[in-house]
Amino acid sequence: MLRSIPRVALAALALLAAAPAAASADEPVARSAATCKVPADGRGWGPTYVTSLRVTATSCATGKRLVTAYYRCRTADGGAAGRCTKRVNGWRCREKRGAAIPTQFDASVTCRKGRARVVHTYTQFT
């Protein structure tokens, strides 16, 4: 029994050593859903305030790039209150807006590309 312990330990170490080699060094990819960090004030990504960002089968960096690209698409068609009706960098996006007041609205955007998904919510002052 004691002789098998070193073999088991060596096998476990070999598996641990091989695991990082399988991951991409450039950008970690969330295999399951992951919540990404959003700046404390929610600014700087395009909309007035980005309130959340969640990714599945892609990275947070890709999600952030998609948020800014979606914002550019949306504002190109109607300013701050515009809507994006085409694919954004190959992603198909759908937006749902909540009850709005004349100067502000909240929205949730779900973008899909294959099995990858990026969901972000934002508040926009018009």
N, C-alpha and C positions, 0 to 999 in steps of 0.2 A: 504494500500500500504506500509506504513512504517513497519508494522508487518512482511511482507514477506522478507524484506531486511536482517534481522539477519539469517533467514533460508537459504537464498541464500549464504550469507557469510560463514556460517557454512558448507554448502555443498561444496563450493569452497575450503575451508581449508581442508576438509576431502579428497578431490581429490588430492590436493597438497601433503598432508602428505602420501598418499598411493602411489604416483608415484615413489619415490625413492626405495620403497620396491620391486617394480617390476623389477628394473634394477639389473644386476649382480654387486656385490660389487668387484669381482675380476678384471673384464676387461670390460670396456664399449664397446658396439657393435654399429657400425655405421649402422643404418637402411637404410639410403640412402648413396650415395657416400660421402666419406670424404677424404680430403687431409691430409696426415700425415706429421709431421715434419721430415725433413731430416737434418742431421748435416750440418752446414754451408759449410764445406769443402767436404761433400759427401763421406767421407771415413769411414772405420771401419765396413762396413757391408759385405765386400767381394770384389765386383768389384772395380776397381780403383776409380770410382766416381758414386755413386747413385745420380741421378738428380731429381727423383720424386717418390713418393709412394702414391697411391690412393687405398682405400678399399671400398667395398660395402658389407653390411651384415656380416661383421666381424670387428675385432678390428685392430688398428694400430700395437699393439704388435704382433699379429698373422702375419700381413703383414711383419713386420721386420724379424721375425723368418723365414718366407717363402723366403724372399730375400736371407738370408744367406744360407739356405738349398739349394735353387736353384743354387746359386753360387758354392757350394760344389759339387753338381751333375754335373754341367757344366764343372768344371775344372777336375773332375775325368775322364772325357772322352775327352782328348785332350788338357789339359793345359788351359791357359788363353783364347785361341780361341775356346775351345771345345763347344760342344752342349749337352744339357740335353735331352734325348729321352725317359725318363721314368717318372712315377708319382713321385712327390716330396711330402712326408708326406700326401699322399692321394689326392693331388691337381694335376690337369691336366694343364700343362703349354705350351704355345706357344710363341715362340720368333721371332721377326722380326728385322732384322739388316739393318741399313742404309748403304749408300755408305761408304766403308772402305778405309783407306790408309794402307799401309803395317804395320804400328805400332799402329794403333788405330781403334776402331769401336764403333758406338753408337747402342744401341738396346732398344727395348720395349718388355716387357714380360707381358703376360696376363695369369693369373692362375685362374682356376675355380674349385669350389667344391660345387655342388648343386647350390644354387642361390648366394652363396658368390663369390666374385671376388676380386683379388688383381692385380693391374697393377703397374709395376715399370719400370722406364727407367734408363739406366746406360751408362757410357762410360768406355770402357776397353782398357788399353794400353797393347799390347802384347809383 
